[in-house]
Structure formats: C-alpha cells, structure tokens
Amino acid sequence: MEKKLDLLALGEVLMRLSPVQNERLTQCATLEKQIGGAELNVVAGAVNLGLSAGIISKIPQHMIGDYAEQEICRNKVSTEYLAKDRESGARLGLYYYEYGANPRKPQVVYDRKNSSMYRICEQDFPEEMYSAARCFHTSGITLGLGGKVRETALEMIKKFKKNGALISFDVNFRGNLWSGVEARECITRILPLVDIFFCSESTARLTFGKEGNIKEILKSFADEYDLQVVAATRRTVHSPKLHTFDSIAYERKSSCYYEENPYENIDVVDRIGSGDAYISGFLYGLLKENGGCQEAVEYGNAAGALKNTVCGDILLTTPGEIEEIIRSHHSTGIDFELKR
C-alpha cells in the first residue's frame, strides 16, 4: 500500500534563544528566537531535500505554540500529527545557545522541564497515523525525557514497525537527560525493532561498552540486533569555527562499508543541527528512488557539512544545491570560487 508520507518523526519542538553574534548569555540584551529540536531538524531537512515528511509532537495552544507551528509550516513540514496542549500552564521547551570562539567552546542551557511534550500520549493521535509513513524516526533525546514521553515513544516504535515502516533511530545521547546505564538498558530493548541505526563511536564505547575499531563496532551492532544499516558520523574540531566532517556506514545485507573523503576545513557558522542534517541526507539517500547506502553516505555528508554553514537548527537547502556540493566534493578539476 502506498504511504501518505516518506517520513514521520517523534520529538520535542523547542524554541532556541541565542545572543547576537559572539556575545555571552551573561552580557547580551537581545536574544534571537528560532525553532528546532532534533527530530524536527531531521524532517525539515528531509523536506528541503525532496522527501515528504511530518512531525509528531505536542505544543501549547497559545501564541508561542502558534509561532512554532507557523515556523514548522514555513519549512513545509506536515503538522497533521502535531497535537495541541490546552491545559493551564502549557509551555514550549526552551534552550539557550551561546556561540563559541576559540578557546571558548559553544554552550547550551536547557529549560524544557514540564513542557507540553511531557504530556504527550498515544490518545493524542489517530490510529491511521501508524500506516501513514514509509519510515519512522526518533532519538535517544525523546526516550531520555522519560515518563509518559518514553512510554509513548516505545509504543509508537512497535506500532509503526507492525504497519511496515522502516524504523530509524539516533542514539543522540545527552547526559543531562539520563545516565549511560539507563540509556543502554532502554535502547537495547528497542534495537531489535530498529532498521537504521545512528550512533557515534564515542557513544558506542562509553554507553554500550563496544570495543575494537569503528568498522568492528558498526558490524557488531548490526549482527547483534539484526540491523539493516548502522552509521556513525566523524567530526574533527580544529576550533569552534573550523571543522572536518565525514561518516562511515555498514550494511548488513551486503556486508559492505561505505565512506568517502571527508569535508575538510568547514567554515562553521552554526554547528547545531548538523548531525540531524546528516540524518536528513542519509534517509533521503536511502528513501529516494533507486537509493542505497552509498547515496545515503554522500547525501548525509554533504547535508551535515552544509548545515554547519547555515544559521539556526534547520538545514536550509535545495536538492540542486546538495547535488552540486556532492559533485564539487568529488571533482578533481577546477572549481569556481563564486557561484553566479
């Protein structure tokens, strides 16, 4: 049966507040507001690359919630499964982001406790939602919120899987949400349901106790939990404003590893959301017509590298721009310095 959407993702919608340029949070008089959140970043990036996608979340029924919904719609993400919180005290989660400048690192402060997302439940959504998408994505951030959110997420994973959706999961470990032990216990329970798994090498070692080189780690995940694809991004931080970025993926069916030359010396404008953008590109590469793991890695790397150069949480691009970046990255000939 043909699905209504390529991709649906469950996650909290957050408002981001940032000082202008390189001011400190302790000195600034003005904060710029933007909308983001790991799973929203993924689906918004995927839409900009050419997929149809929607967000599953819960936001307050007031002006701040209206602003969030308007921004989601502006990014052409479906809000059909965006529930509204009409209870007293409904709030949108916040986070504050302070840009870094060597030797000062970027910093994040969260203010999300008891947001509307914490009131989400299965009854907020129709049963037809579970058969509406080819792929369902969520992350360890959502599971890490605990309580009703985690319970709802676990049930959604089961229901989407039962209805034939590919399950995509990003560990995205956050130590301020849960411990490594708690994360490992919860995530290993759902891994047998997962098809596409994203986990950094450091998280694989520290949270899951994996040993060996990165190729051995990826293969061990795939073999142990019968995962179709396992991918890990790799980032070298030369300074807060200069990074190198690439990834490696393993496909169990073919027993093949996929990688390419890294994007070197990226001029970082805003690194927030670059890992999410990678997943946008990776899922686009897998889900597009005649897609596969090599395409997934190439689109993922290009999307992740490009997002570092874009302000805000969300990857803003077009399919043509990404394809041009990929061609330029693979080219050994002369490349023009200015696009005009």
C-alpha positions in Angstrom: 0.0 0.0 0.0 1.3 3.4 -0.9 2.1 5.6 2.1 1.0 9.2 2.5 4.5 10.4 3.7 8.0 9.3 3.2 9.0 10.1 6.8 7.4 10.8 10.2 9.4 11.7 13.3 8.5 11.9 17.0 10.3 14.5 19.1 10.0 17.7 21.1 9.7 21.1 19.4 11.9 23.6 21.1 12.4 27.4 20.9 16.1 28.4 20.7 17.2 31.7 22.1 20.7 32.9 21.2 22.8 36.1 21.7 23.6 38.1 18.6 27.0 37.2 17.1 29.5 36.2 19.7 28.0 37.9 22.8 27.8 36.0 26.1 24.5 34.9 27.5 25.5 36.8 30.7 26.0 40.1 28.8 23.5 40.2 25.9 20.5 42.5 25.9 18.9 40.8 22.9 18.1 37.2 22.1 17.2 35.8 18.6 14.5 33.2 18.6 14.3 30.2 16.3 12.5 26.8 16.3 14.3 23.5 16.4 14.6 20.1 18.1 16.5 17.0 16.9 13.6 15.2 15.2 12.1 18.4 13.7 15.5 19.2 12.3 15.6 15.8 10.6 12.2 16.0 8.9 12.7 19.7 7.9 16.0 18.9 6.3 14.5 15.9 4.6 11.7 18.0 3.2 14.2 20.5 1.8 16.0 17.7 0.1 12.8 16.4 -1.6 11.0 14.0 0.8 7.5 14.4 2.2 7.7 14.4 6.0 5.9 15.4 9.1 6.5 15.9 12.8 4.7 14.1 15.7 4.8 16.3 18.8 2.8 18.3 21.3 2.9 22.1 21.6 0.9 24.6 23.7 -2.3 26.1 22.3 -1.3 29.8 22.7 0.8 32.4 20.8 4.2 30.7 21.4 2.8 27.4 20.1 1.3 29.3 17.1 4.7 30.7 16.4 6.2 27.2 16.5 3.6 25.8 14.2 4.0 28.7 11.7 7.7 28.0 11.5 7.2 24.3 11.0 4.7 25.0 8.2 7.2 27.5 6.7 9.6 24.6 6.3 6.9 22.7 4.6 6.8 20.0 7.3 3.4 18.4 7.8 1.6 19.3 11.0 -1.2 16.8 10.6 0.1 14.9 13.7 1.0 18.0 15.8 -1.1 17.7 19.0 -2.2 20.8 21.0 -1.9 21.2 24.7 -4.8 23.2 26.1 -4.1 22.7 29.7 -3.2 25.5 32.1 0.5 26.2 32.2 1.2 24.7 28.8 4.6 25.7 27.6 7.1 25.2 24.8 10.5 23.9 25.9 13.4 26.4 25.6 17.1 26.2 25.1 19.7 28.9 25.1 22.7 28.6 22.8 25.9 30.7 23.2 28.3 30.6 20.1 31.9 29.7 20.7 35.1 31.4 19.6 38.5 29.7 20.3 39.4 28.9 23.1 35.8 29.4 24.4 33.5 26.5 23.5 29.9 26.8 22.5 27.5 26.3 25.4 23.8 25.1 25.7 21.5 25.7 28.6 18.1 23.8 28.6 14.8 25.0 30.1 12.4 22.3 29.0 11.1 20.6 32.1 7.3 20.1 32.2 6.9 21.4 28.7 3.8 20.3 26.7 5.9 17.4 25.2 5.9 15.8 28.7 2.0 15.5 28.4 2.1 13.6 25.1 0.2 10.3 24.9 -0.9 7.8 22.3 -4.5 9.0 22.6 -3.4 12.4 21.1 -3.1 10.7 17.7 -5.3 8.7 15.3 -4.6 5.0 14.6 -4.2 5.7 10.9 -1.0 7.6 11.6 0.9 4.4 12.1 0.3 3.4 8.4 0.9 6.8 7.0 4.7 6.8 6.6 7.4 4.7 4.9 9.9 5.5 7.7 9.5 6.5 11.3 12.4 8.3 13.1 13.0 9.2 16.7 16.1 9.5 19.0 17.5 9.0 22.4 16.7 12.5 23.3 13.0 11.7 23.2 13.4 8.4 25.1 15.6 10.3 27.6 12.7 12.6 28.5 11.4 9.6 30.4 7.9 9.0 31.9 4.9 9.3 29.6 7.1 10.5 26.7 9.3 7.4 26.7 6.3 5.1 27.2 4.6 6.7 24.2 7.7 6.6 22.0 8.2 2.9 22.7 4.6 2.1 21.8 4.9 4.2 18.6 8.0 2.3 17.5 6.2 -1.0 17.9 3.1 0.2 16.0 5.0 1.8 13.1 7.0 -1.4 12.8 3.9 -3.5 12.8 2.5 -1.4 10.0 5.5 -1.9 7.8 7.5 1.3 8.4 11.3 1.3 8.5 12.4 2.3 12.0 15.2 4.9 12.1 16.9 5.6 15.5 19.6 8.1 16.5 21.1 7.5 19.9 22.0 11.2 20.3 23.0 10.6 23.9 22.5 13.6 26.3 24.0 13.2 29.8 21.7 15.9 31.2 18.7 13.7 30.4 19.7 10.3 31.6 22.7 8.1 32.6 24.6 5.9 30.2 23.4 2.8 32.1 19.7 3.9 31.8 20.2 4.8 28.1 21.8 1.4 27.3 19.1 -0.6 29.1 16.3 1.2 27.3 17.8 1.4 23.8 19.0 -2.2 23.7 15.3 -3.2 24.3 14.1 -1.4 21.2 17.1 -2.2 18.9 15.7 -5.5 17.6 12.9 -3.3 16.1 15.3 -0.8 14.5 16.3 -0.9 10.8 18.6 2.2 10.5 20.8 3.0 13.5 22.9 6.1 14.1 25.5 6.0 16.9 28.8 7.9 17.3 31.9 5.9 18.1 32.3 7.7 21.4 28.8 6.8 22.5 29.2 3.2 21.3 32.2 2.9 23.5 31.1 4.8 26.6 27.4 3.9 26.7 27.3 0.5 25.0 30.7 -0.8 26.1 31.8 -1.6 22.5 35.4 -2.4 21.7 37.5 -2.6 18.6 37.8 -0.1 15.7 34.8 1.7 14.2 34.2 -0.9 11.5 34.1 -3.7 14.1 31.8 -1.6 16.3 29.3 -1.0 13.4 29.3 -4.6 12.4 28.8 -5.8 15.9 25.7 -3.7 16.3 24.3 -5.0 13.0 25.0 -8.6 13.8 23.8 -8.5 17.4 20.5 -6.7 16.7 19.8 -7.7 13.1 20.0 -4.0 12.0 19.9 -3.3 8.2 22.2 -0.3 8.3 24.4 1.3 11.0 26.1 4.7 10.5 28.4 6.9 12.5 29.5 10.5 11.9 33.0 11.6 12.5 33.9 15.2 13.3 37.3 16.7 13.9 37.1 20.1 15.7 40.1 22.2 14.8 38.4 25.2 16.5 34.8 26.2 17.2 34.8 27.8 13.7 36.8 25.2 11.7 35.7 21.5 11.5 36.3 18.5 9.3 33.3 16.1 8.8 32.5 12.7 7.4 30.9 9.4 8.2 31.0 5.6 7.8 28.1 3.2 7.3 27.8 -0.6 7.4 25.1 -2.5 5.5 24.4 -6.0 6.9 22.8 -7.4 3.7 25.9 -6.8 1.6 28.4 -6.9 4.4 29.9 -3.7 2.9 31.2 -0.5 4.4 30.5 2.9 2.8 32.5 6.0 3.2 34.2 8.8 1.2 36.8 11.5 1.6 35.9 14.0 4.4 34.7 17.5 4.0 37.7 19.4 5.3 38.1 22.8 7.0 34.4 23.6 7.0 33.8 27.3 7.9 31.4 26.8 10.8 28.7 29.4 11.2 26.4 27.3 13.4 27.1 23.6 14.3 23.8 23.0 16.0 21.7 20.5 14.0 24.5 19.3 11.7 24.1 15.8 13.0 20.4 16.0 12.4 21.1 17.3 8.9 23.3 14.3 8.3 20.4 12.0 9.1 18.1 14.1 6.8 20.6 13.5 3.9 21.2 9.8 4.8 17.5 9.0 4.9 16.9 10.9 1.7 19.7 8.9 0.1 18.1 5.6 1.2 14.4 6.5 0.5 14.8 8.3 -2.8 14.2 6.4 -6.0 17.0 3.9 -6.7 18.6 5.0 -3.4 21.2 3.0 -1.5 23.9 3.2 1.2 26.5 4.9 -1.0 24.0 7.6 -1.9 23.0 7.8 1.8 26.5 8.5 2.9 27.2 11.0 0.2 24.0 13.0 0.8 24.4 12.7 4.5 28.0 14.0 4.5 27.0 16.9 2.2 24.0 17.8 4.2 25.9 17.7 7.5 28.8 19.7 6.2 26.4 22.3 4.6 24.4 22.7 7.8 27.5 23.9 9.7 27.4 26.9 7.4 23.8 27.8 8.0 22.4 29.8 11.0 19.7 28.1 13.1 18.9 24.5 13.8 17.5 23.5 10.4 19.2 22.6 7.1 18.1 25.2 4.5 19.0 23.9 1.0 17.6 22.5 -2.2 18.2 19.2 -4.0 20.1 21.0 -6.7 22.4 22.7 -4.2 23.2 19.4 -2.4 23.9 17.6 -5.7 26.2 20.5 -6.7 28.1 20.2 -3.4 28.5 16.5 -3.9 29.8 16.9 -7.5 32.2 19.6 -6.3 33.4 17.4 -3.5 34.1 14.5 -5.9 35.6 16.7 -8.6 39.4 16.8 -9.1 39.2 19.7 -11.6 39.0 23.4 -11.3 36.1 24.7 -9.1 34.7 28.2 -9.2 35.2 30.3 -6.1 31.9 32.3 -6.6 28.5 31.0 -7.7 26.9 33.4 -10.2 
